[in-house]
Amino acid sequence: MKNKNCESCMMPFAKDPGVRESEKSCSYCFNNGKLCYEGNDLKVFQEASYDAMVKKGMNKYKAKFFTFLIRFAPRWKK
Ligand SMILES: [Zn+2]
């Protein structure tokens, strides 16, 4: 079964505006052949994602909500 959401940030692939290079990750999390954030600190990743979303012009409340959802992504499950 194929993933429908990015395993790092939970973004639905259907909403990915970029060109995906990986089966498991969206074009934000994985590009130029590697993960943009290779560490495993959820907090650092969430902060970077939040900043990126706000920079793209997303409403801050929406960005906060999506940032919250990241913790449920397969990559961060312990
Ligand atoms: Zn992603």
N, CA, C, O and the ligand as a Tripos MOL2 file, in Angstrom:
@<TRIPOS>MOLECULE
protein
  313   311    79     0     0
PROTEIN
NO_CHARGES

@<TRIPOS>ATOM
      1 N           0.8430   -1.2020    0.0000 N.3       1 MET1
      2 CA          0.0000    0.0000    0.0000 C.3       1 MET1
      3 C           0.8780    1.2520    0.0000 C.2       1 MET1
      4 O           1.8630    1.3330    0.7340 O.2       1 MET1
      5 N           0.5170    2.1970   -0.8100 N.am      2 LYS2
      6 CA          1.3210    3.4220   -0.8860 C.3       2 LYS2
      7 C           0.8610    4.4650    0.1260 C.2       2 LYS2
      8 O          -0.3230    4.5890    0.4390 O.2       2 LYS2
      9 N           1.8330    5.2010    0.6160 N.am      3 ASN3
     10 CA          1.5000    6.2840    1.5370 C.3       3 ASN3
     11 C           0.7370    7.3850    0.8020 C.2       3 ASN3
     12 O           0.9570    7.6560   -0.3780 O.2       3 ASN3
     13 N          -0.1610    7.9980    1.5520 N.am      4 LYS4
     14 CA         -0.8930    9.1350    0.9930 C.3       4 LYS4
     15 C          -0.4280   10.4410    1.6130 C.2       4 LYS4
     16 O          -0.7270   11.5300    1.1230 O.2       4 LYS4
     17 N           0.3140   10.3010    2.7080 N.am      5 ASN5
     18 CA          0.8180   11.4840    3.3900 C.3       5 ASN5
     19 C           2.3250   11.3590    3.5620 C.2       5 ASN5
     20 O           2.8770   10.2590    3.6090 O.2       5 ASN5
     21 N           2.9590   12.4910    3.6530 N.am      6 CYS6
     22 CA          4.3900   12.5100    3.9100 C.3       6 CYS6
     23 C           4.6630   11.8690    5.2690 C.2       6 CYS6
     24 O           3.9790   12.1780    6.2440 O.2       6 CYS6
     25 N           5.6520   10.9820    5.3440 N.am      7 GLU7
     26 CA          5.8850   10.3110    6.6260 C.3       7 GLU7
     27 C           6.6290   11.1960    7.6290 C.2       7 GLU7
     28 O           6.7870   10.8200    8.7900 O.2       7 GLU7
     29 N           7.0840   12.3660    7.1850 N.am      8 SER8
     30 CA          7.7600   13.2780    8.1030 C.3       8 SER8
     31 C           6.8430   14.3810    8.6130 C.2       8 SER8
     32 O           6.8590   14.7160    9.7970 O.2       8 SER8
     33 N           6.0390   14.9460    7.7060 N.am      9 CYS9
     34 CA          5.2560   16.1230    8.1090 C.3       9 CYS9
     35 C           3.7560   15.9430    7.9620 C.2       9 CYS9
     36 O           2.9900   16.8550    8.2710 O.2       9 CYS9
     37 N           3.3190   14.7550    7.4850 N.am     10 MET10
     38 CA          1.8940   14.4520    7.3580 C.3      10 MET10
     39 C           1.1760   15.1970    6.2460 C.2      10 MET10
     40 O          -0.0390   15.0630    6.1070 O.2      10 MET10
     41 N           1.8880   15.9720    5.4580 N.am     11 MET11
     42 CA          1.1950   16.6810    4.3910 C.3      11 MET11
     43 C           0.6650   15.6770    3.3700 C.2      11 MET11
     44 O           1.3950   14.7960    2.9180 O.2      11 MET11
     45 N          -0.6210   15.8200    3.0070 N.am     12 PRO12
     46 CA         -1.1550   14.9270    1.9740 C.3      12 PRO12
     47 C          -0.4300   15.1760    0.6590 C.2      12 PRO12
     48 O          -0.2420   16.3220    0.2520 O.2      12 PRO12
     49 N          -0.0260   14.0990   -0.0010 N.am     13 PHE13
     50 CA          0.6990   14.2770   -1.2580 C.3      13 PHE13
     51 C          -0.1590   15.0130   -2.2910 C.2      13 PHE13
     52 O           0.3620   15.6850   -3.1820 O.2      13 PHE13
     53 N          -1.4510   14.8780   -2.1610 N.am     14 ALA14
     54 CA         -2.3500   15.5620   -3.0870 C.3      14 ALA14
     55 C          -2.1850   17.0810   -3.0060 C.2      14 ALA14
     56 O          -2.4840   17.7990   -3.9600 O.2      14 ALA14
     57 N          -1.7040   17.5620   -1.8480 N.am     15 LYS15
     58 CA         -1.5560   19.0140   -1.6690 C.3      15 LYS15
     59 C          -0.1330   19.4770   -1.9370 C.2      15 LYS15
     60 O           0.1640   20.6690   -1.8520 O.2      15 LYS15
     61 N           0.7340   18.5470   -2.2560 N.am     16 ASP16
     62 CA          2.1270   18.9040   -2.4870 C.3      16 ASP16
     63 C           2.2620   19.6530   -3.8160 C.2      16 ASP16
     64 O           1.9820   19.1000   -4.8790 O.2      16 ASP16
     65 N           2.6920   20.9150   -3.7450 N.am     17 PRO17
     66 CA          2.7960   21.6990   -4.9720 C.3      17 PRO17
     67 C           4.0830   21.4140   -5.7530 C.2      17 PRO17
     68 O           4.2230   21.8280   -6.9040 O.2      17 PRO17
     69 N           5.0110   20.7100   -5.1240 N.am     18 GLY18
     70 CA          6.2930   20.4720   -5.7810 C.3      18 GLY18
     71 C           6.3460   19.1300   -6.4760 C.2      18 GLY18
     72 O           5.3420   18.4250   -6.5800 O.2      18 GLY18
     73 N           7.5150   18.7900   -6.9450 N.am     19 VAL19
     74 CA          7.7280   17.4890   -7.5860 C.3      19 VAL19
     75 C           8.3480   16.5570   -6.5520 C.2      19 VAL19
     76 O           9.4320   16.8220   -6.0320 O.2      19 VAL19
     77 N           7.6570   15.4780   -6.2650 N.am     20 ARG20
     78 CA          8.1380   14.5580   -5.2460 C.3      20 ARG20
     79 C           9.2450   13.6550   -5.7610 C.2      20 ARG20
     80 O           9.1550   13.1190   -6.8660 O.2      20 ARG20
     81 N          10.2750   13.4910   -4.9700 N.am     21 GLU21
     82 CA         11.3810   12.6020   -5.3530 C.3      21 GLU21
     83 C          11.3090   11.2880   -4.5940 C.2      21 GLU21
     84 O          11.9340   10.2990   -4.9770 O.2      21 GLU21
     85 N          10.5490   11.2900   -3.5250 N.am     22 SER22
     86 CA         10.4960   10.1130   -2.6650 C.3      22 SER22
     87 C           9.0750    9.5990   -2.5440 C.2      22 SER22
     88 O           8.1180   10.3720   -2.5870 O.2      22 SER22
     89 N           8.9430    8.2860   -2.3930 N.am     23 GLU23
     90 CA          7.6320    7.6640   -2.2010 C.3      23 GLU23
     91 C           7.0610    8.0090   -0.8320 C.2      23 GLU23
     92 O           5.8470    8.0160   -0.6290 O.2      23 GLU23
     93 N           7.9760    8.2970    0.1120 N.am     24 LYS24
     94 CA          7.5520    8.4390    1.5000 C.3      24 LYS24
     95 C           7.4560    9.8760    1.9770 C.2      24 LYS24
     96 O           6.7820   10.1670    2.9650 O.2      24 LYS24
     97 N           8.1290   10.7720    1.2750 N.am     25 SER25
     98 CA          8.1970   12.1480    1.7680 C.3      25 SER25
     99 C           7.7430   13.1490    0.7120 C.2      25 SER25
    100 O           7.8350   12.9030   -0.4900 O.2      25 SER25
    101 N           7.2530   14.2850    1.1990 N.am     26 CYS26
    102 CA          6.8070   15.3300    0.2860 C.3      26 CYS26
    103 C           8.0060   16.0760   -0.2890 C.2      26 CYS26
    104 O           9.1500   15.8280    0.0940 O.2      26 CYS26
    105 N           7.7320   16.9840   -1.2040 N.am     27 SER27
    106 CA          8.8250   17.6930   -1.8730 C.3      27 SER27
    107 C           9.5130   18.7050   -0.9590 C.2      27 SER27
    108 O          10.6070   19.1810   -1.2650 O.2      27 SER27
    109 N           8.8650   19.0350    0.1710 N.am     28 TYR28
    110 CA          9.5190   19.9400    1.1200 C.3      28 TYR28
    111 C          10.5150   19.1750    1.9860 C.2      28 TYR28
    112 O          11.6300   19.6320    2.2390 O.2      28 TYR28
    113 N          10.0800   17.9970    2.4340 N.am     29 CYS29
    114 CA         10.9100   17.2300    3.3720 C.3      29 CYS29
    115 C          12.0700   16.5390    2.6640 C.2      29 CYS29
    116 O          13.1230   16.3180    3.2610 O.2      29 CYS29
    117 N          11.8790   16.2050    1.4170 N.am     30 PHE30
    118 CA         12.8900   15.4440    0.7000 C.3      30 PHE30
    119 C          13.1130   16.0690   -0.6640 C.2      30 PHE30
    120 O          12.2500   15.9890   -1.5380 O.2      30 PHE30
    121 N          14.2650   16.6880   -0.8460 N.am     31 ASN31
    122 CA         14.5980   17.1470   -2.1950 C.3      31 ASN31
    123 C          16.0960   17.1330   -2.4220 C.2      31 ASN31
    124 O          16.8810   17.0570   -1.4770 O.2      31 ASN31
    125 N          16.4750   17.2050   -3.6650 N.am     32 ASN32
    126 CA         17.8860   17.0570   -4.0510 C.3      32 ASN32
    127 C          18.4930   15.7780   -3.4890 C.2      32 ASN32
    128 O          19.6620   15.7430   -3.1050 O.2      32 ASN32
    129 N          17.6800   14.7310   -3.4500 N.am     33 GLY33
    130 CA         18.1950   13.4300   -3.0580 C.3      33 GLY33
    131 C          18.3360   13.1800   -1.5720 C.2      33 GLY33
    132 O          18.8350   12.1320   -1.1620 O.2      33 GLY33
    133 N          17.8960   14.1470   -0.7490 N.am     34 LYS34
    134 CA         17.9990   13.8690    0.6870 C.3      34 LYS34
    135 C          16.9220   14.5750    1.5010 C.2      34 LYS34
    136 O          16.2540   15.4970    1.0350 O.2      34 LYS34
    137 N          16.7840   14.1040    2.7340 N.am     35 LEU35
    138 CA         15.8490   14.7360    3.6460 C.3      35 LEU35
    139 C          16.3720   16.1210    4.0200 C.2      35 LEU35
    140 O          17.5640   16.2940    4.2760 O.2      35 LEU35
    141 N          15.4770   17.1020    4.0500 N.am     36 CYS36
    142 CA         15.8990   18.4550    4.4140 C.3      36 CYS36
    143 C          16.3390   18.5050    5.8670 C.2      36 CYS36
    144 O          17.2710   19.2260    6.2230 O.2      36 CYS36
    145 N          15.6660   17.7420    6.6890 N.am     37 TYR37
    146 CA         16.0740   17.6600    8.0840 C.3      37 TYR37
    147 C          16.3580   16.1990    8.4030 C.2      37 TYR37
    148 O          15.4510   15.3670    8.4090 O.2      37 TYR37
    149 N          17.6150   15.8960    8.6680 N.am     38 GLU38
    150 CA         17.9900   14.4940    8.8460 C.3      38 GLU38
    151 C          18.0530   14.0590   10.3050 C.2      38 GLU38
    152 O          18.2210   12.8770   10.6050 O.2      38 GLU38
    153 N          17.9200   14.9990   11.1850 N.am     39 GLY39
    154 CA         17.9700   14.6690   12.6030 C.3      39 GLY39
    155 C          16.7050   13.9640   13.0600 C.2      39 GLY39
    156 O          15.8210   13.6670   12.2560 O.2      39 GLY39
    157 N          16.6260   13.7020   14.3530 N.am     40 ASN40
    158 CA         15.3840   13.0930   14.8180 C.3      40 ASN40
    159 C          14.7860   13.8210   16.0160 C.2      40 ASN40
    160 O          14.1760   13.2140   16.8960 O.2      40 ASN40
    161 N          14.9760   15.1200   16.0250 N.am     41 ASP41
    162 CA         14.3760   15.9390   17.0760 C.3      41 ASP41
    163 C          13.0790   16.5380   16.5390 C.2      41 ASP41
    164 O          13.0820   17.4390   15.7000 O.2      41 ASP41
    165 N          11.9760   16.0060   17.0510 N.am     42 LEU42
    166 CA         10.6640   16.4420   16.5800 C.3      42 LEU42
    167 C          10.4750   17.9450   16.7410 C.2      42 LEU42
    168 O           9.9400   18.6110   15.8540 O.2      42 LEU42
    169 N          10.9170   18.4720   17.8710 N.am     43 LYS43
    170 CA         10.7330   19.9080   18.1420 C.3      43 LYS43
    171 C          11.4280   20.7850   17.1110 C.2      43 LYS43
    172 O          10.8570   21.7640   16.6300 O.2      43 LYS43
    173 N          12.6600   20.4300   16.7740 N.am     44 VAL44
    174 CA         13.4250   21.2040   15.7900 C.3      44 VAL44
    175 C          12.7110   21.1560   14.4370 C.2      44 VAL44
    176 O          12.5810   22.1640   13.7420 O.2      44 VAL44
    177 N          12.2560   19.9610   14.0900 N.am     45 PHE45
    178 CA         11.5630   19.7930   12.8240 C.3      45 PHE45
    179 C          10.2670   20.6020   12.7950 C.2      45 PHE45
    180 O           9.9390   21.2310   11.7890 O.2      45 PHE45
    181 N           9.5410   20.5790   13.9050 N.am     46 GLN46
    182 CA          8.2800   21.3240   13.9760 C.3      46 GLN46
    183 C           8.5070   22.8230   13.8320 C.2      46 GLN46
    184 O           7.7610   23.5160   13.1400 O.2      46 GLN46
    185 N           9.5520   23.3120   14.4990 N.am     47 GLU47
    186 CA          9.8370   24.7460   14.4110 C.3      47 GLU47
    187 C          10.1980   25.1480   12.9840 C.2      47 GLU47
    188 O           9.7400   26.1760   12.4850 O.2      47 GLU47
    189 N          11.0190   24.3320   12.3350 N.am     48 ALA48
    190 CA         11.4200   24.6200   10.9600 C.3      48 ALA48
    191 C          10.2050   24.5780   10.0300 C.2      48 ALA48
    192 O          10.0760   25.4070    9.1290 O.2      48 ALA48
    193 N           9.3210   23.6090   10.2560 N.am     49 SER49
    194 CA          8.1340   23.4810    9.4160 C.3      49 SER49
    195 C           7.2020   24.6730    9.6090 C.2      49 SER49
    196 O           6.6540   25.2180    8.6510 O.2      49 SER49
    197 N           7.0370   25.0640   10.8750 N.am     50 TYR50
    198 CA          6.1780   26.2020   11.1740 C.3      50 TYR50
    199 C           6.6960   27.4580   10.4630 C.2      50 TYR50
    200 O           5.9320   28.1700    9.8110 O.2      50 TYR50
    201 N           7.9940   27.7210   10.5960 N.am     51 ASP51
    202 CA          8.5950   28.8830    9.9430 C.3      51 ASP51
    203 C           8.3880   28.8370    8.4330 C.2      51 ASP51
    204 O           8.0660   29.8480    7.8080 O.2      51 ASP51
    205 N           8.5770   27.6580    7.8580 N.am     52 ALA52
    206 CA          8.4380   27.5120    6.4080 C.3      52 ALA52
    207 C           6.9990   27.7950    5.9760 C.2      52 ALA52
    208 O           6.7700   28.4390    4.9520 O.2      52 ALA52
    209 N           6.0350   27.3150    6.7530 N.am     53 MET53
    210 CA          4.6280   27.5210    6.4000 C.3      53 MET53
    211 C           4.2450   28.9870    6.4900 C.2      53 MET53
    212 O           3.5510   29.5150    5.6210 O.2      53 MET53
    213 N           4.7100   29.6450    7.5620 N.am     54 VAL54
    214 CA          4.3890   31.0640    7.7270 C.3      54 VAL54
    215 C           5.0500   31.8870    6.6170 C.2      54 VAL54
    216 O           4.4640   32.8370    6.0980 O.2      54 VAL54
    217 N           6.2750   31.5050    6.2670 N.am     55 LYS55
    218 CA          6.9890   32.2040    5.1990 C.3      55 LYS55
    219 C           6.2730   32.0920    3.8670 C.2      55 LYS55
    220 O           6.3130   33.0040    3.0410 O.2      55 LYS55
    221 N           5.6110   30.9470    3.6730 N.am     56 LYS56
    222 CA          4.8730   30.7480    2.4280 C.3      56 LYS56
    223 C           3.5790   31.5460    2.4150 C.2      56 LYS56
    224 O           2.8630   31.5870    1.4140 O.2      56 LYS56
    225 N           3.2940   32.1790    3.5490 N.am     57 GLY57
    226 CA          2.1010   33.0160    3.6090 C.3      57 GLY57
    227 C           0.9110   32.3480    4.2600 C.2      57 GLY57
    228 O          -0.2080   32.8570    4.1870 O.2      57 GLY57
    229 N           1.1440   31.2050    4.8990 N.am     58 MET58
    230 CA          0.0340   30.5310    5.5640 C.3      58 MET58
    231 C          -0.3720   31.2750    6.8240 C.2      58 MET58
    232 O           0.4710   31.8110    7.5440 O.2      58 MET58
    233 N          -1.6450   31.3000    7.0760 N.am     59 ASN59
    234 CA         -2.2160   31.8270    8.3100 C.3      59 ASN59
    235 C          -1.5550   31.1570    9.5210 C.2      59 ASN59
    236 O          -1.3560   29.9420    9.5320 O.2      59 ASN59
    237 N          -1.2180   31.9530   10.5320 N.am     60 LYS60
    238 CA         -0.4570   31.4250   11.6660 C.3      60 LYS60
    239 C          -1.1990   30.3530   12.4630 C.2      60 LYS60
    240 O          -0.5810   29.4210   12.9770 O.2      60 LYS60
    241 N          -2.5200   30.4840   12.5650 N.am     61 TYR61
    242 CA         -3.2840   29.4860   13.3090 C.3      61 TYR61
    243 C          -3.3000   28.1550   12.5640 C.2      61 TYR61
    244 O          -3.1950   27.0810   13.1570 O.2      61 TYR61
    245 N          -3.4340   28.2610   11.2680 N.am     62 LYS62
    246 CA         -3.4060   27.0770   10.4200 C.3      62 LYS62
    247 C          -2.0310   26.4070   10.5290 C.2      62 LYS62
    248 O          -1.9230   25.1910   10.6890 O.2      62 LYS62
    249 N          -0.9980   27.2270   10.4370 N.am     63 ALA63
    250 CA          0.3700   26.6990   10.5110 C.3      63 ALA63
    251 C           0.5920   25.9960   11.8480 C.2      63 ALA63
    252 O           1.2290   24.9440   11.9010 O.2      63 ALA63
    253 N           0.0670   26.5790   12.9280 N.am     64 LYS64
    254 CA          0.1950   25.9640   14.2590 C.3      64 LYS64
    255 C          -0.4830   24.6050   14.2910 C.2      64 LYS64
    256 O           0.0400   23.6470   14.8590 O.2      64 LYS64
    257 N          -1.6500   24.5380   13.6750 N.am     65 PHE65
    258 CA         -2.4080   23.2920   13.6530 C.3      65 PHE65
    259 C          -1.6510   22.2050   12.8780 C.2      65 PHE65
    260 O          -1.5250   21.0740   13.3470 O.2      65 PHE65
    261 N          -1.1580   22.5540   11.7060 N.am     66 PHE66
    262 CA         -0.4020   21.5780   10.9200 C.3      66 PHE66
    263 C           0.8720   21.1570   11.6370 C.2      66 PHE66
    264 O           1.2990   20.0050   11.5660 O.2      66 PHE66
    265 N           1.4640   22.1210   12.3270 N.am     67 THR67
    266 CA          2.6810   21.8140   13.0840 C.3      67 THR67
    267 C           2.3720   20.8130   14.1920 C.2      67 THR67
    268 O           3.1560   19.9020   14.4600 O.2      67 THR67
    269 N           1.2270   20.9930   14.8260 N.am     68 PHE68
    270 CA          0.7960   20.0700   15.8720 C.3      68 PHE68
    271 C           0.6180   18.6500   15.3170 C.2      68 PHE68
    272 O           0.9810   17.6700   15.9670 O.2      68 PHE68
    273 N           0.0610   18.5560   14.1230 N.am     69 LEU69
    274 CA         -0.1980   17.2400   13.5130 C.3      69 LEU69
    275 C           1.0750   16.4540   13.2030 C.2      69 LEU69
    276 O           1.0540   15.2260   13.1200 O.2      69 LEU69
    277 N           2.1700   17.1710   13.0340 N.am     70 ILE70
    278 CA          3.4260   16.5030   12.6570 C.3      70 ILE70
    279 C           3.7900   15.3890   13.6400 C.2      70 ILE70
    280 O           4.3500   14.3650   13.2470 O.2      70 ILE70
    281 N           3.4690   15.5930   14.9180 N.am     71 ARG71
    282 CA          3.8270   14.5840   15.9250 C.3      71 ARG71
    283 C           3.2100   13.2110   15.6550 C.2      71 ARG71
    284 O           3.6730   12.2020   16.1870 O.2      71 ARG71
    285 N           2.1660   13.1750   14.8280 N.am     72 PHE72
    286 CA          1.5110   11.9000   14.5410 C.3      72 PHE72
    287 C           2.0770   11.2160   13.2890 C.2      72 PHE72
    288 O           1.6470   10.1220   12.9250 O.2      72 PHE72
    289 N           3.0190   11.8540   12.6540 N.am     73 ALA73
    290 CA          3.6130   11.2830   11.4410 C.3      73 ALA73
    291 C           4.4310   10.0390   11.8010 C.2      73 ALA73
    292 O           5.0270    9.9630   12.8750 O.2      73 ALA73
    293 N           4.4490    9.0570   10.8740 N.am     74 PRO74
    294 CA          5.1410    7.7870   11.1440 C.3      74 PRO74
    295 C           6.6100    7.9780   11.5770 C.2      74 PRO74
    296 O           7.1230    7.2380   12.4170 O.2      74 PRO74
    297 N           7.2550    8.9650   10.9960 N.am     75 ARG75
    298 CA          8.6680    9.1680   11.2930 C.3      75 ARG75
    299 C           8.9440    9.4500   12.7670 C.2      75 ARG75
    300 O          10.0160    9.1090   13.2670 O.2      75 ARG75
    301 N           7.9950   10.0650   13.4680 N.am     76 TRP76
    302 CA          8.2220   10.4940   14.8520 C.3      76 TRP76
    303 C           7.5860    9.5590   15.8690 C.2      76 TRP76
    304 O           7.6520    9.8090   17.0730 O.2      76 TRP76
    305 N           6.9810    8.5000   15.3980 N.am     77 LYS77
    306 CA          6.3680    7.5470   16.3300 C.3      77 LYS77
    307 C           7.4470    6.7860   17.0660 C.2      77 LYS77
    308 O           8.4080    6.2900   16.4780 O.2      77 LYS77
    309 N           7.2600    6.7110   18.3520 N.am     78 LYS78
    310 CA          8.3070    6.0360   19.1300 C.3      78 LYS78
    311 C           7.8010    4.6620   19.5880 C.2      78 LYS78
    312 O           8.5280    3.9290   20.2580 O.2      78 LYS78
    313 ZN          6.8230   16.4030    4.3060 Zn       79 ZN79
@<TRIPOS>BOND
     1     1     2 1
     2     2     3 1
     3     3     4 2
     4     3     5 am
     5     5     6 1
     6     6     7 1
     7     7     8 2
     8     7     9 am
     9     9    10 1
    10    10    11 1
    11    11    12 2
    12    11    13 am
    13    13    14 1
    14    14    15 1
    15    15    16 2
    16    15    17 am
    17    17    18 1
    18    18    19 1
    19    19    20 2
    20    19    21 am
    21    21    22 1
    22    22    23 1
    23    23    24 2
    24    23    25 am
    25    25    26 1
    26    26    27 1
    27    27    28 2
    28    27    29 am
    29    29    30 1
    30    30    31 1
    31    31    32 2
    32    31    33 am
    33    33    34 1
    34    34    35 1
    35    35    36 2
    36    35    37 am
    37    37    38 1
    38    38    39 1
    39    39    40 2
    40    39    41 am
    41    41    42 1
    42    42    43 1
    43    43    44 2
    44    43    45 am
    45    45    46 1
    46    46    47 1
    47    47    48 2
    48    47    49 am
    49    49    50 1
    50    50    51 1
    51    51    52 2
    52    51    53 am
    53    53    54 1
    54    54    55 1
    55    55    56 2
    56    55    57 am
    57    57    58 1
    58    58    59 1
    59    59    60 2
    60    59    61 am
    61    61    62 1
    62    62    63 1
    63    63    64 2
    64    63    65 am
    65    65    66 1
    66    66    67 1
    67    67    68 2
    68    67    69 am
    69    69    70 1
    70    70    71 1
    71    71    72 2
    72    71    73 am
    73    73    74 1
    74    74    75 1
    75    75    76 2
    76    75    77 am
    77    77    78 1
    78    78    79 1
    79    79    80 2
    80    79    81 am
    81    81    82 1
    82    82    83 1
    83    83    84 2
    84    83    85 am
    85    85    86 1
    86    86    87 1
    87    87    88 2
    88    87    89 am
    89    89    90 1
    90    90    91 1
    91    91    92 2
    92    91    93 am
    93    93    94 1
    94    94    95 1
    95    95    96 2
    96    95    97 am
    97    97    98 1
    98    98    99 1
    99    99   100 2
   100    99   101 am
   101   101   102 1
   102   102   103 1
   103   103   104 2
   104   103   105 am
   105   105   106 1
   106   106   107 1
   107   107   108 2
   108   107   109 am
   109   109   110 1
   110   110   111 1
   111   111   112 2
   112   111   113 am
   113   113   114 1
   114   114   115 1
   115   115   116 2
   116   115   117 am
   117   117   118 1
   118   118   119 1
   119   119   120 2
   120   119   121 am
   121   121   122 1
   122   122   123 1
   123   123   124 2
   124   123   125 am
   125   125   126 1
   126   126   127 1
   127   127   128 2
   128   127   129 am
   129   129   130 1
   130   130   131 1
   131   131   132 2
   132   131   133 am
   133   133   134 1
   134   134   135 1
   135   135   136 2
   136   135   137 am
   137   137   138 1
   138   138   139 1
   139   139   140 2
   140   139   141 am
   141   141   142 1
   142   142   143 1
   143   143   144 2
   144   143   145 am
   145   145   146 1
   146   146   147 1
   147   147   148 2
   148   147   149 am
   149   149   150 1
   150   150   151 1
   151   151   152 2
   152   151   153 am
   153   153   154 1
   154   154   155 1
   155   155   156 2
   156   155   157 am
   157   157   158 1
   158   158   159 1
   159   159   160 2
   160   159   161 am
   161   161   162 1
   162   162   163 1
   163   163   164 2
   164   163   165 am
   165   165   166 1
   166   166   167 1
   167   167   168 2
   168   167   169 am
   169   169   170 1
   170   170   171 1
   171   171   172 2
   172   171   173 am
   173   173   174 1
   174   174   175 1
   175   175   176 2
   176   175   177 am
   177   177   178 1
   178   178   179 1
   179   179   180 2
   180   179   181 am
   181   181   182 1
   182   182   183 1
   183   183   184 2
   184   183   185 am
   185   185   186 1
   186   186   187 1
   187   187   188 2
   188   187   189 am
   189   189   190 1
   190   190   191 1
   191   191   192 2
   192   191   193 am
   193   193   194 1
   194   194   195 1
   195   195   196 2
   196   195   197 am
   197   197   198 1
   198   198   199 1
   199   199   200 2
   200   199   201 am
   201   201   202 1
   202   202   203 1
   203   203   204 2
   204   203   205 am
   205   205   206 1
   206   206   207 1
   207   207   208 2
   208   207   209 am
   209   209   210 1
   210   210   211 1
   211   211   212 2
   212   211   213 am
   213   213   214 1
   214   214   215 1
   215   215   216 2
   216   215   217 am
   217   217   218 1
   218   218   219 1
   219   219   220 2
   220   219   221 am
   221   221   222 1
   222   222   223 1
   223   223   224 2
   224   223   225 am
   225   225   226 1
   226   226   227 1
   227   227   228 2
   228   227   229 am
   229   229   230 1
   230   230   231 1
   231   231   232 2
   232   231   233 am
   233   233   234 1
   234   234   235 1
   235   235   236 2
   236   235   237 am
   237   237   238 1
   238   238   239 1
   239   239   240 2
   240   239   241 am
   241   241   242 1
   242   242   243 1
   243   243   244 2
   244   243   245 am
   245   245   246 1
   246   246   247 1
   247   247   248 2
   248   247   249 am
   249   249   250 1
   250   250   251 1
   251   251   252 2
   252   251   253 am
   253   253   254 1
   254   254   255 1
   255   255   256 2
   256   255   257 am
   257   257   258 1
   258   258   259 1
   259   259   260 2
   260   259   261 am
   261   261   262 1
   262   262   263 1
   263   263   264 2
   264   263   265 am
   265   265   266 1
   266   266   267 1
   267   267   268 2
   268   267   269 am
   269   269   270 1
   270   270   271 1
   271   271   272 2
   272   271   273 am
   273   273   274 1
   274   274   275 1
   275   275   276 2
   276   275   277 am
   277   277   278 1
   278   278   279 1
   279   279   280 2
   280   279   281 am
   281   281   282 1
   282   282   283 1
   283   283   284 2
   284   283   285 am
   285   285   286 1
   286   286   287 1
   287   287   288 2
   288   287   289 am
   289   289   290 1
   290   290   291 1
   291   291   292 2
   292   291   293 am
   293   293   294 1
   294   294   295 1
   295   295   296 2
   296   295   297 am
   297   297   298 1
   298   298   299 1
   299   299   300 2
   300   299   301 am
   301   301   302 1
   302   302   303 1
   303   303   304 2
   304   303   305 am
   305   305   306 1
   306   306   307 1
   307   307   308 2
   308   307   309 am
   309   309   310 1
   310   310   311 1
   311   311   312 2
@<TRIPOS>SUBSTRUCTURE
     1 MET1         2 RESIDUE 1 A MET
     2 LYS2         6 RESIDUE 1 A LYS
     3 ASN3        10 RESIDUE 1 A ASN
     4 LYS4        14 RESIDUE 1 A LYS
     5 ASN5        18 RESIDUE 1 A ASN
     6 CYS6        22 RESIDUE 1 A CYS
     7 GLU7        26 RESIDUE 1 A GLU
     8 SER8        30 RESIDUE 1 A SER
     9 CYS9        34 RESIDUE 1 A CYS
    10 MET10       38 RESIDUE 1 A MET
    11 MET11       42 RESIDUE 1 A MET
    12 PRO12       46 RESIDUE 1 A PRO
    13 PHE13       50 RESIDUE 1 A PHE
    14 ALA14       54 RESIDUE 1 A ALA
    15 LYS15       58 RESIDUE 1 A LYS
    16 ASP16       62 RESIDUE 1 A ASP
    17 PRO17       66 RESIDUE 1 A PRO
    18 GLY18       70 RESIDUE 1 A GLY
    19 VAL19       74 RESIDUE 1 A VAL
    20 ARG20       78 RESIDUE 1 A ARG
    21 GLU21       82 RESIDUE 1 A GLU
    22 SER22       86 RESIDUE 1 A SER
    23 GLU23       90 RESIDUE 1 A GLU
    24 LYS24       94 RESIDUE 1 A LYS
    25 SER25       98 RESIDUE 1 A SER
    26 CYS26      102 RESIDUE 1 A CYS
    27 SER27      106 RESIDUE 1 A SER
    28 TYR28      110 RESIDUE 1 A TYR
    29 CYS29      114 RESIDUE 1 A CYS
    30 PHE30      118 RESIDUE 1 A PHE
    31 ASN31      122 RESIDUE 1 A ASN
    32 ASN32      126 RESIDUE 1 A ASN
    33 GLY33      130 RESIDUE 1 A GLY
    34 LYS34      134 RESIDUE 1 A LYS
    35 LEU35      138 RESIDUE 1 A LEU
    36 CYS36      142 RESIDUE 1 A CYS
    37 TYR37      146 RESIDUE 1 A TYR
    38 GLU38      150 RESIDUE 1 A GLU
    39 GLY39      154 RESIDUE 1 A GLY
    40 ASN40      158 RESIDUE 1 A ASN
    41 ASP41      162 RESIDUE 1 A ASP
    42 LEU42      166 RESIDUE 1 A LEU
    43 LYS43      170 RESIDUE 1 A LYS
    44 VAL44      174 RESIDUE 1 A VAL
    45 PHE45      178 RESIDUE 1 A PHE
    46 GLN46      182 RESIDUE 1 A GLN
    47 GLU47      186 RESIDUE 1 A GLU
    48 ALA48      190 RESIDUE 1 A ALA
    49 SER49      194 RESIDUE 1 A SER
    50 TYR50      198 RESIDUE 1 A TYR
    51 ASP51      202 RESIDUE 1 A ASP
    52 ALA52      206 RESIDUE 1 A ALA
    53 MET53      210 RESIDUE 1 A MET
    54 VAL54      214 RESIDUE 1 A VAL
    55 LYS55      218 RESIDUE 1 A LYS
    56 LYS56      222 RESIDUE 1 A LYS
    57 GLY57      226 RESIDUE 1 A GLY
    58 MET58      230 RESIDUE 1 A MET
    59 ASN59      234 RESIDUE 1 A ASN
    60 LYS60      238 RESIDUE 1 A LYS
    61 TYR61      242 RESIDUE 1 A TYR
    62 LYS62      246 RESIDUE 1 A LYS
    63 ALA63      250 RESIDUE 1 A ALA
    64 LYS64      254 RESIDUE 1 A LYS
    65 PHE65      258 RESIDUE 1 A PHE
    66 PHE66      262 RESIDUE 1 A PHE
    67 THR67      266 RESIDUE 1 A THR
    68 PHE68      270 RESIDUE 1 A PHE
    69 LEU69      274 RESIDUE 1 A LEU
    70 ILE70      278 RESIDUE 1 A ILE
    71 ARG71      282 RESIDUE 1 A ARG
    72 PHE72      286 RESIDUE 1 A PHE
    73 ALA73      290 RESIDUE 1 A ALA
    74 PRO74      294 RESIDUE 1 A PRO
    75 ARG75      298 RESIDUE 1 A ARG
    76 TRP76      302 RESIDUE 1 A TRP
    77 LYS77      306 RESIDUE 1 A LYS
    78 LYS78      310 RESIDUE 1 A LYS
    79 ZN79       313 GROUP 0 **** ****
